[in-house]
């Protein structure tokens, strides 16, 4: 009997020329949508509405992660040979270096508008993305990349990194006082730093970046997630004790409970880290496999499709809306698992996730992807007001096209961009 995934002789979707061409077409559509609509002539990038127009052309508040993600993604575009991509990198690097950077106290402001800092705090999350941007820019030889990479590395090492925990602190005021007494530690900023540290290791060969990434993964995944049956806990106190009752009004970055999308993201990052480190850390493959299995078992809506945004600690859906980024991370994780730990389950999951993306998240009328859907997969805007950036969706489209041995910049460089 043929497996549920179809004719086995045809192989996985990612091995089929048509599917690979379809993914590349989706990536090109995303590049087109953001490259030609999101550039703010006053610096940084616009958040866009559903049709690709600026949400706030005059008063746009610009978070540093948006500029950094644009630099990362359009560095990928430049590596692929996309005309105009390097101009977007120039635009983003200039805004980060000359506006987000705090020349007085060091570090990088979280958000700005045309008048200057709106939120002058120093966030671990934002600094992680600056490291990712600098690392990506180095792969295309950007003239500011080395200086930015040295600067952000020093800031992370001297201000954020806590050697006794092997991870970073969360946030500080503009003059480096611990915000709210320094009582909070979060996995989200550390997860994105893990991604950025791997990119920095690939760009420089400096093994300290890889060692730090492995340290974070050991804390957040092996010890913490492993202790709660491979659910990734989000919120901790200053000693990295799990806080199941944590609440914060910012449901975009710090929702209560657990977030299956992060289990998926870690599943891919753990396998990438395992491959980069020479496959020597034995717990990583099984952990990645378990994280993915739990996300599909507990986070996937078997009736309507898509991943619930959050679960409570009884594994029940809490915030039932469906966001684009968990679907993106699920597709990328399923591909990585299929490359390293192939199974019918991983292939079936990959196809299931892409079917929902195609049906509900891709905006076939206006371009780009819907960032938020209701439980019933209807576009909505309770958390995300429009189409903010290209990062998650672009990576979901391109990751399956290159070797599952590292980041996209590494894969593109090593293959010469051959698809």
Secondary structure, DSSP 8 states (H G I E B T S, - for coil): ---TTS-GGG--GGGSHHHHHHHHHHHHHHHHHHHTT-B-TTSSB--B-TTS-BS-TTT--EEHHHHHHHHHHHHHHHHHT-TTHHHHHHHHHHHIIIIIB-TTT-SB-SEEETTEEEE--EEHHHHHHHHHHHHHHHHTT-TTHHHHHHHHHHHIIIIIEETTTTEE--EE-TTS-BGGGG-EEEHHHHHHHHHHHHHHHHHH--HHHHHHHHHHHIIIIIIIIHHTTS----EEETT--B-TT---S-TTTS-SSB-HHHHHHHHHHHHHHHHHTTS--THHHHHHHHHHHHIIIIIB-TTT-SBBS-B-TTS-BSS--EEHHHHHHHHHHHHHHHHHS--HHHHHHHHHHHHHIIIIIB-TTTSSB-SEE-TTS-B--SS--SB--SHHHHHHHHHTTS-TTS-HHHHHHHHTT--
